[in-house]
């Protein structure tokens, strides 16, 4: 990292320490080297959602995922759930391209074959290589944690426990019980914007009346509130029971730092994971979960249509914001402390992660 880059990070951190309520500068949504920092100092040092227990019910079930350039495979070994780098120890080939079930994990490149617990079982023709021993090779394991049926991984051993990160959520949403939800389907969207633009759009209800007319009718904007915890923020609003097909109750929107959303309504959990791609593109993964109850299919159909409408609106505004950030006419803005304190909280955590980069230089 050169001096100009170090000075840019120092400027970002200093402005926060002086108590300003300004947004991050436009440069952090544009620069390639900030992308590298976001992946290594933010995403790789946090819990990342990769699967759900309902997808791994049987021995040999596996789920593949990729988080900030790290290919991952999550496996039911028969004894426990383990996660490995989805990278063969021979010449970096993939063990799987898509979810499935198998008795062993065989590399799709040269056929090296691994036990479900990551130990190498066999390697074609490698007996011809002097000194080769299958016992010397195994897949690198990745740290895992489970919460309410959701499975997370971390590429860093020294991070807060998943229970600390999720503290208070399960209790607060009662009587909704997330552990009763089952994985139903996945949607993926590619946006032409920096991943932080999409996160920050999620973190405030300030834009609801202007961008989401349908959602605004479902929620009571005047009662819309945001609460902060150490590692997550919570937005909530009573549902308009006369119009809501979800039934009575409350809409709970949790953002778990740095890139996971839990959208919780009666009889529905939707998780969003926001992942940076190259060239300032972002992949947003929507996973839907529902309980096994009567008449759930009608709710699922309505939920699909409504969620697609809201997502189309978010894509439109996020891509337009990115154009504004790229225009050169904007650097920083002033945060609305009533409506955007979740956004401010996120940016404080981002600044802290950037400060850790300076500590290592």
C-alpha positions in Angstrom: 0.0 0.0 0.0 1.5 3.4 -1.0 1.6 6.6 0.9 -1.4 8.1 -0.8 -3.5 5.1 0.0 -2.4 5.2 3.7 -3.2 8.9 3.9 -6.6 8.3 2.4 -7.4 5.7 5.1 -6.1 8.0 7.8 -8.3 10.8 6.6 -11.4 8.6 6.8 -10.6 7.4 10.3 -9.7 10.9 11.5 -12.9 12.5 10.4 -14.9 9.9 12.4 -12.8 10.5 15.5 -13.5 14.2 15.3 -17.2 13.5 15.6 -18.3 14.4 12.1 -21.6 13.0 11.0 -20.5 12.8 7.3 -20.7 9.7 5.1 -17.7 7.8 3.9 -16.1 9.6 0.9 -17.0 8.6 -2.7 -13.6 7.1 -3.2 -14.3 4.0 -1.0 -17.1 3.1 -3.4 -14.9 3.4 -6.5 -11.3 2.3 -5.9 -10.0 -1.2 -6.7 -7.7 -1.1 -3.7 -10.6 -0.5 -1.4 -12.2 -3.6 -2.8 -9.1 -5.6 -1.7 -9.4 -4.0 1.8 -13.1 -4.8 2.0 -12.5 -8.5 1.2 -9.4 -9.0 3.4 -10.1 -6.7 6.3 -13.9 -6.9 6.4 -15.4 -10.0 4.8 -12.7 -12.5 5.6 -12.7 -11.3 9.2 -16.4 -11.9 9.9 -19.0 -14.6 10.0 -20.3 -15.4 6.5 -23.6 -17.2 5.8 -23.0 -20.3 3.7 -25.9 -22.8 4.2 -28.9 -23.9 6.2 -29.2 -27.2 8.2 -32.2 -28.2 6.1 -29.9 -28.4 3.1 -27.6 -30.8 4.9 -30.0 -33.4 6.4 -28.2 -36.6 5.3 -24.7 -37.9 5.4 -22.9 -36.8 2.2 -25.1 -33.8 1.6 -22.9 -30.8 0.6 -23.5 -27.1 -0.3 -21.0 -25.0 -2.4 -20.6 -21.3 -1.9 -18.1 -18.5 -2.7 -17.4 -15.6 -0.3 -15.1 -12.8 -1.5 -13.0 -15.0 -3.8 -13.0 -17.9 -1.3 -14.6 -21.1 -2.7 -16.3 -23.1 0.1 -17.9 -26.5 0.4 -20.0 -27.4 3.5 -20.5 -31.1 4.2 -22.5 -33.4 6.4 -19.8 -35.9 7.3 -22.3 -38.1 9.1 -20.9 -37.0 12.5 -20.9 -33.2 12.1 -21.2 -30.3 9.7 -17.7 -29.3 8.4 -16.6 -26.6 5.9 -13.6 -26.8 3.7 -11.9 -24.7 1.0 -13.4 -26.1 -2.2 -9.9 -26.4 -3.6 -8.1 -29.7 -4.3 -4.6 -30.0 -2.8 -3.2 -31.2 -6.2 -3.6 -28.3 -8.6 -6.4 -26.2 -7.1 -9.3 -27.9 -8.9 -12.9 -27.8 -7.6 -14.4 -30.6 -5.6 -17.9 -29.6 -6.6 -19.6 -27.1 -8.9 -23.1 -27.3 -7.3 -24.9 -28.7 -4.3 -25.4 -32.4 -4.1 -24.8 -35.7 -2.2 -21.9 -38.1 -2.4 -20.0 -40.7 -0.5 -16.7 -38.9 -1.1 -15.6 -35.6 -2.5 -13.8 -36.1 -5.8 -11.9 -33.3 -7.6 -13.4 -32.5 -10.9 -10.0 -31.8 -12.5 -7.9 -34.9 -11.9 -10.0 -37.2 -9.7 -8.2 -36.9 -6.4 -10.8 -38.3 -3.9 -11.4 -37.2 -0.4 -13.3 -38.6 2.6 -16.1 -36.5 3.8 -14.0 -35.4 6.7 -11.4 -33.9 4.4 -8.8 -36.7 4.4 -7.4 -37.7 1.1 -8.6 -41.2 0.2 -7.0 -41.8 -3.2 -5.2 -40.1 -6.0 -5.0 -41.7 -9.5 -1.5 -42.8 -10.6 0.2 -40.8 -7.8 1.9 -44.1 -6.6 4.3 -43.3 -9.5 5.5 -40.2 -7.7 8.3 -40.9 -5.2 7.5 -40.2 -1.6 3.8 -39.6 -2.2 1.5 -40.7 0.7 -2.3 -40.0 0.8 -2.0 -39.6 4.6 0.0 -36.4 4.0 -2.9 -34.5 2.3 -6.2 -33.2 3.5 -8.5 -30.3 2.7 -8.0 -27.2 4.9 -10.9 -26.9 7.3 -12.8 -23.6 7.8 -14.2 -22.4 11.1 -18.0 -23.0 11.3 -20.8 -21.9 13.6 -24.5 -22.5 13.7 -27.3 -20.2 14.8 -31.1 -20.9 14.5 -30.4 -23.4 11.7 -28.2 -21.0 9.7 -24.6 -22.1 9.1 -21.8 -19.6 9.0 -18.0 -19.8 8.3 -15.1 -17.5 9.2 -11.7 -17.4 7.6 -10.3 -15.8 10.7 -10.1 -17.7 14.0 -10.1 -14.6 16.2 -13.5 -13.1 15.9 -16.5 -12.8 18.3 -18.7 -15.9 18.7 -21.8 -16.2 16.5 -23.9 -16.0 19.7 -22.3 -12.7 20.6 -22.9 -11.3 17.1 -26.5 -12.5 17.1 -27.2 -11.6 20.7 -30.8 -10.8 21.5 -32.3 -11.5 18.0 -34.0 -14.8 18.7 -35.6 -13.5 21.9 -36.7 -10.3 20.4 -38.6 -11.8 17.5 -40.7 -14.1 19.5 -43.2 -15.8 19.0 -41.5 -16.3 15.6 -39.2 -19.3 15.8 -36.5 -19.3 13.1 -35.4 -22.8 14.0 -38.6 -24.1 12.5 -37.9 -22.6 9.1 -36.8 -24.7 6.2 -34.9 -23.6 3.1 -37.2 -23.1 0.1 -35.4 -21.4 -2.7 -32.6 -19.0 -3.8 -32.6 -16.0 -6.1 -29.5 -14.1 -7.2 -29.1 -10.6 -8.6 -26.1 -8.8 -10.1 -26.1 -5.0 -9.6 -23.8 -2.4 -11.1 -22.9 -0.8 -7.8 -20.4 -1.2 -5.0 -21.5 -3.7 -2.3 -21.5 -1.0 0.4 -24.1 1.0 -1.6 -26.5 -1.9 -1.4 -25.9 -2.4 2.3 -26.4 1.2 3.1 -29.6 1.3 1.2 -30.9 -1.5 3.3 -29.8 0.2 6.5 -32.3 3.1 6.4 -36.0 3.6 6.0 -35.5 7.2 5.0 -36.0 6.2 1.3 -39.2 4.1 1.8 -41.8 6.7 0.8 -39.9 7.7 -2.3 -38.6 4.3 -3.6 -41.0 1.7 -2.2 -44.6 2.7 -2.4 -45.9 -0.8 -2.0 -43.6 -1.5 1.0 -44.6 1.8 2.5 -48.2 0.7 2.5 -47.3 -2.5 4.3 -45.2 -0.7 7.0 -46.1 2.2 9.3 -43.3 4.7 8.3 -44.0 7.0 11.2 -43.5 4.2 13.7 -40.4 2.9 11.8 -37.5 2.6 14.3 -33.8 1.6 14.3 -31.9 0.1 17.3 -28.2 -0.6 17.4 -26.2 -3.4 19.0 -22.5 -4.0 18.9 -22.5 -6.2 15.7 -26.0 -5.7 14.3 -28.7 -3.1 13.7 -32.4 -3.6 14.0 -35.1 -1.9 12.0 -38.7 -2.6 12.8 -42.3 -1.5 12.2 -45.8 -2.7 12.9 -47.5 -4.4 9.9 -50.6 -2.8 8.5 -52.8 -5.7 9.3 -55.6 -4.7 6.9 -53.3 -5.1 3.9 -50.7 -7.6 5.0 -50.8 -11.1 3.7 -48.2 -12.0 6.3 -50.8 -11.8 9.1 -50.6 -10.0 12.4 -47.3 -9.1 14.0 -44.3 -7.0 13.2 -41.7 -6.7 10.5 -38.2 -7.3 11.8 -35.2 -6.2 9.6 -31.8 -7.2 11.0 -28.5 -6.3 9.5 -25.6 -8.4 10.7 -22.2 -6.8 10.1 -20.8 -6.8 7.5 -23.1 -8.1 4.8 -26.0 -10.3 6.0 -29.6 -9.3 6.3 -32.4 -11.2 8.1 -35.8 -10.1 7.0 -38.2 -11.7 9.4 -42.0 -11.6 9.2 -44.7 -14.0 10.5 -44.2 -17.4 8.8 -41.2 -16.1 6.7 -37.5 -15.7 6.9 -35.5 -14.2 4.0 -31.8 -13.9 4.2 -29.7 -11.6 2.0 -26.0 -11.8 1.5 -24.2 -9.0 -0.3 -21.0 -10.0 -2.0 -18.5 -7.7 -3.9 -17.6 -8.7 -7.5 -15.0 -7.3 -9.8 -15.6 -4.0 -11.7 -17.7 -2.6 -8.9 -20.5 -5.1 -9.3 -22.3 -6.7 -6.5 -24.1 -10.1 -6.1 -27.0 -10.2 -3.8 -28.2 -13.7 -2.7 -31.8 -14.0 -1.5 -32.6 -17.2 0.3 -36.2 -17.9 1.4 -37.3 -20.0 4.4 -40.8 -21.0 5.5 -42.3 -23.3 8.1 -44.1 -26.5 7.2 -47.7 -25.3 7.9 -51.0 -25.4 6.2 -51.7 -23.0 3.3 -48.1 -21.9 3.1 -48.0 -22.1 -0.7 -50.4 -19.1 -1.1 -48.1 -17.0 1.2 -45.0 -18.1 -0.8 -46.6 -17.1 -4.1 -47.5 -13.6 -2.8 -44.2 -13.2 -1.0 -42.3 -14.0 -4.3 -44.2 -11.3 -6.2 -43.9 -8.7 -3.5 -40.2 -9.3 -2.9 -39.4 -9.1 -6.6 -41.1 -5.7 -6.8 -39.1 -4.3 -3.8 -35.8 -5.7 -5.2 -36.4 -4.2 -8.6 -36.9 -0.8 -6.9 -33.7 -1.3 -4.9 -31.6 -2.2 -7.9 -32.8 0.9 -9.7 -31.9 3.3 -6.9 -28.6 1.6 -6.0 -27.3 1.7 -9.5 -28.3 5.4 -9.8 -26.5 6.2 -6.6 -23.4 4.5 -7.9 -23.5 6.7 -11.0 -23.7 9.7 -8.7 -20.7 8.5 -6.7 -18.8 8.1 -9.9 -19.7 11.5 -11.3 -17.0 13.5 -9.6 -19.6 16.0 -8.4 -20.0 14.4 -5.0 -17.6 13.5 -2.2 -19.4 13.2 1.2 -22.9 13.9 2.5 -24.5 14.6 5.9 -26.2 11.7 7.7 -29.8 12.1 8.9 -29.4 11.0 12.5 -33.1 10.2 13.0 -33.4 7.9 10.0 -29.8 6.8 9.1 -28.2 5.8 12.4 -28.0 2.2 11.1 -26.0 3.5 8.2 -23.8 5.5 10.5 -23.2 2.4 12.7 -22.1 0.4 9.6 -19.7 3.1 8.5 -18.2 3.2 12.0 -17.5 -0.5 11.8 -16.0 -0.1 8.4 -13.8 2.6 9.6 -12.7 0.4 12.5 -11.8 -2.4 10.0 -9.8 0.1 7.8 -8.0 1.2 11.0 -6.8 -2.4 11.5 -5.1 -2.2 8.2 -3.1 0.8 9.3 -2.2 -1.1 12.5 -0.5 -3.8 10.5 1.6 -1.4 8.2 
